[in-house]
Amino acid sequence: MKNKWLAAPYVVWMAIFVVAPLILVVVFAFTGQDGSITLDNFSNMGTYVPAFRNSFVLAFVATAICILIGYPLAYFLSREKLMVRKVAMMLIMLPMWMNFLLRTYAWMSILDDNGLINQFLSAIGFFDLWNAIFGTNLTCFHMINTQGAIVLGMVYNFLPFMVLPIFSVIDKIDPKVIEAAQDLGASSSMVFRKVIFPLSLPGVLSGVTMVFIPSVSTFALSRLLGGGKTLLLGDLIEMQFLGNAYNPHLGSAIALVMMVIVLILMAIMNRFGEGEEGVAVL
């Protein structure tokens, strides 16, 4: 009984800062300016399909890139010595010690038309060589204020959330299981496909969740790295609460629809993961 009381502060915290805001979102989504219950906030949701499409497509792309980079990185780190792991983990987490906006502003100076990348390419004569070969008049690569820059910002900021859970799960796999598979004649590729990968799926799904959800709801990255040219759901919701088109009821409805879609996608992925994890047999 005493141990249960220790959880009371956590329950109060969750009730105030998680449950209560969700209730407010639901209430605002189904009410109008006069406080009456209505579905008008959802009736014109089709108008914002481009914002939904942009958000989910870019989030899917960023999540896929994080998997492609994060899984091999986590796998090879799990096979390294303890000292190498510590140094690598410190380097992976080091950018997270810096403010999110500062990291994004740093990428703005790197990707700008007069940024570090273009200045370096110009200094080594890359553009002169390019123009001589292709007969163009290229002076820089335009990288800032594009969807590619937004995806790059997502990958850079959220990649650690993919690497860490995958590394944690792979590192905890019992070496005796791998040795047993090898003793039964399984090749290295078969051991990975039949043992390591299925057992690491919980880490992959956890990483996907921690990357996809903040990616689909971000708004600072699209504004700073995308130049506001690509409207995302985060931008749209912010406009309803802080912009000139002040309409918190519509903003809550958009947020609620986004949460429902995200929850459905997460449920599908978790169901898929449960099925695959059970196939970790030779």
Phi, psi and omega in degrees: 000320179297322181296327180294323180293335178294336180275355184301314179300323179295318179297316178298316179300313180297320181295320184281316190257354178237302185292312182300314177299323178296320177298317179298320178299314180297316180298313180295325183295327184256016177232159179258187181298329181270003178088359180279151180287131182205160175249011182298332181294336180262346187294325182257025183296335179296339178296334186257018178303317178303321179294318177298315181297312180301314184296312185286324179295311181295323178294319177298315180298313180297319179295318179297317179295320178298323177293314182298326179271316188289321183294308178301321179298314180295322181295312182290327177294325180293343180261357182271172178288163185300318182296318179297320179298314182298315180295317181295317179297322179294318180293324179291321183274343185305314179298334181290344178283349181261151180301142182303315182292324179295319178296321180291319177297325178298318178293330176298318179288335179281319187270351184300157179302330175251024183279186186298319183295310181294324177295320179295314180297323178292322182294327181270004176080020183295316182293324177297317178295317179300313181294325179292324182281315187258358177067032180256180177236046184286130178245343179194162171265122180277104183248329182284156179062039177228165177293329177298322178294323178297314179298319178300317178297320178297313182297314182298317185282330188250356180304318179303330180288346174268319184292313189297311179294324179293316178300317182299318182288315181296320182296334183269358177294129182296121179302333180295329177294317179293318179297322179296319179295320179292322178295333179275004174097010181285137176284171181299319179293323179290322177300319180292315184290322187263340185239298189294310184296313178300321180288339180268357182301323176302322177292321178297314180295321176297317178296319178300317180297315184285342177265316187292316185296309177293332179291319184285341183250005183290153175223333181294321182294319181293329181282318185276313181270335180263355179066018181073009182279338180248112182279119177252169182299322178300319177296316183296317180293318179299322180299326181285338182257327186239346183275185179293327178275065185291112179206081183297336179291316176294319178300321178293321179296317178297316179297321181294316178298318179298317180297319180296315179298316180297317180296321178296315179296319179295321178296319178296315181294320178295321177296318178297318182295322179296322180291321182286325183296330181284355182262020181280058178226156180273000000 
